[in-house]
Amino acid sequence: MLKTRVIPTLTLRGGRLVKTRGFGAARDVGDPVKAPMVYDAQLADELVYLDLDASREGRSIERVEAAVERIAGECFMPLTAGGGVREIEHVRRLLLAGADKVAMNSGALERPQLIADAALRFGRQCVVVAIDARGAAPGPWRAWTHGGTRDTGLDAVEWARRAVALGAGEILLTSIDRDGTMSGYDLDLVRAVANAVDVPVIASGGAGKPQDLVDALRLGGAAAVAAASLFHFTDQSPIKAKAYLRRAGIAVR
């Protein structure tokens, strides 16, 4: 049995870590290097680290690349990095900087062949396709790009299927509507994507209490849970979250 992963998500904007609500208004939540070190000490299974505005501002990977280089020397948990990834060279540079996996969203939707190229060159285990979705049950949910500012018109579930067929090893699925609300994951969205693909789906967007993690795993079918506000704005930590999951009978690392 694969064990559940608890994954803090950190988003970078203008050299600082921020937490958004609905991908809009943001609150400063700390230092880009110190926060990962804290999560490492708190036994986080992995870390997702994203440059929030790279695609929206037409920038490349330099900011997140520099941050990854600093983090990798201090932390030992696996790291997924992304933001502005549009070329196979960007994937190579982030992996060389110390990332274990590379997340791609806008660049993959603009040129889906990037997924296949990255999977062929580096292995699909390194390729995470991030899908930012907006909509409500019974769907369709649509995939958005450029930090949630551009509606692609594509069905998010169908895009997940295509991304996996091209070589994505994981799907990082974020509900834009639930982002920062702490009202729970969009379980219908998580379930729809998890049922549509045969790779791990990481639920993201909306976690506000430990039971939300349980629900995403048991009711949504997620393989892993990502959270930001839960760890930033409550007394919860990865250690406490994993203890709660363990008490609920869910196998954790």
N, C-alpha and C positions, 0 to 999 in steps of 0.2 A: 504494500500500500504506500502510495506517495504521501509524504507528510505535507501538511499545509504550511505555507510560508506567510509570515507577517512582514509587510514591506512598507516602511515609511516612504512618503513621497515628498521631495523637496523641489521647489520651483524658484528659479533664479530670475531676478529682474533688476537691471541696473546695478549689478554688483552686490545685491543683497538678496536674502531669501524672503519670499513673500508668500502669503496665502490669499488666494482669490475667493470670490463668491460668484458663481456663475461665469467664471473666467473674466470677470470685470473688476470691480473695486478690490483693491489688495491691501493687506495689512503686513507690515514688516514683522518678520518672525525670527530674525537672527543672522548670525554670521555664516557665510557659505561653507566654511571649513569646520568651525566648532560644532555646529549642529550634527553633521555626520559622525563626528567623533563621539558625541553623546549617544547617538543611536547604536553605534558600534559597541559601546560599553553596555548598552541596555539589551544586547543580544538580538538585535534585529536580524532577520534571516537574510535580507537583501536591502538595497536602497535604490530607489528610482530618483534620478537627478536630472531635471529638465530646465533648459533655458526657455522661459515662457514666451518671450517675444521675438525670438530669432527669426522665425518665418514671417511673422507679421511685419517686422521692420526690415525684412530683406537682408538680414545678416547671415553669416555662416556660423561655424561651430566654435569660433575662437574663445568665447567666454566660458562655455561649458567645458571645452577642452582644457583650458587653464585651471578651472576649478577641479576637474577630475585629476589632473596631475598632482595638485596639492593634496587632495583627499586620499588618493591611492597610496601615498606614502605613509599615511597615518591610520588608515582603517583596513580591516581585514575581511569585512563582509563583501559578498558579491555586489557589484555596482552596475546598474543600467543607466546609461547616459544618452541624452538626446536634445534636440533643439537646433534646427537649421540644417539637418542632415539631408543633403540632396544628391550627393555623389558617392561612388564607391570609395573614393579617397577620404571622404569624411568618416566613413565607417572605419577605415584602416587607422586613421589618426586617433579616433576616440579609443579604439582598442589598444593602440600603442601607448596612449596616455594613461591607461590603467583600467578602463572599463571592461567588464566581462561580457556585457551585452550592449547593443546599440538600439535605441528606440527611434523609429521614423514614422512620421505622420504626413505632413503636407508634401514632403518630397516624394514619398511613396505613392500618394494619390496622384501627384502630377506625372510621375513616371514609374508605374508599377514594376517595370523591369528591374528597378533598383533592388527590389526585394529578392528577386531571383538571382541577380548578380551577387548580392551580398551573401546569400545562402550558399551559393556555389563556391565562392572564394573563401568564406570564413566558417561555414557550417551554419545550419539553420538554428542551432542552439544559441547563436549570437544575435539572431535577428528578432527583434520585438517590434511588432507593428502596433502603434498607438492609435486607437480610434476614439475620437471625441464625438459623442453622439448627443443629439437633441431630439426629443419627441416623447410620446406617451403611449402606453398600452392601448389597443393591441398593435401599435405600430402603424406605419413604418417609422423607425427612427432613422434620421439622416445623419451622415457623416459630415462633420465640419472641419475646416482647416484654418491655418493661420491664427492660432490661438483662439479658436471659436468665433472668428469673425466672418468666415466665408462658408456659406452653405453649398456643398458640392452637388446636392440633389440626389446623391447616391444613397441607396438603402444600406444602413450600417451593417445589418446582418449579412447581406449579400457581399458587401465589401470584405467583411471578415472571412467569408468562405473563399473569396478570390485570393485574398492575401495569404491564407494558409496554403492554397493550391500552388501559389508562386514560391513558397518556401518559408513563410513566417513560422518561427518556432514557438512564439507566444503572442497572445493578444492582450494589450493593456487597454482595458475598456473603461472609459470615463464618461459618466453622465454629466453633461454641462449643466443641466437643470438642477442636479443635486449637489454640484460642486460647492463646497463651503457651507452648505445649509445645515449639516449635521443631523439631517432628518432620515438617514438610512439610505442604503444603496437603492438604485432602481432595479428591483429584483426581476421585474419582467424583462427588462433589457438584458440583464446578466444572463438570465435563463435562456432567452432567445439566441444569444450568441454562443453560449456554452453548448447548447443543443445542436448548433449548426457546424461546429468545428471539432476536430479531434486533437487539438493542442491545448495546453493550459490557457485558461482565461483568468486574468488578474482583474478583479472587481475594484473599481476606483470611483470616488465621487459620492460623498454623503455620509460616511461613517461618523457617528456621533457618540456611540456607546458600544461596549464590547459585544452586546447581543447582535448588533448590526453585522459584525464579522461572522458570527455563527449563522445568521440568516443568509448572508451572501453565499456561504459555503453549502449549507444544507438545502436551502430553498432555491437559491439561484444557480447552484451547480458550479460555482467558481472553484478554481484550483488554488487560488491564492487571493489574499486581500491586501489592498494598498490603502493607506490612510494618511491624512495630513492634519486636519483640524482636530481629530481625536487626540493626537499626540501634542499638538501645539497648545490647545486651549482647555484641556482637561488634565486631571491628574493621572491619566492613563499613560503607559509606556509599553514598548514591545514586550517587556518581561511580564507585565500585568496582563496584557492582552493574550499572550500565549498561555498563561496560567488559567485564564478564564476559558479559553478554548479547550484546554486539557480537561478542565472540570466538566465541560459540556460533552466530553467523550470524543473530541476531535484530535486526531494525531497531529502533533506539532513537532518541529525540530528541537 
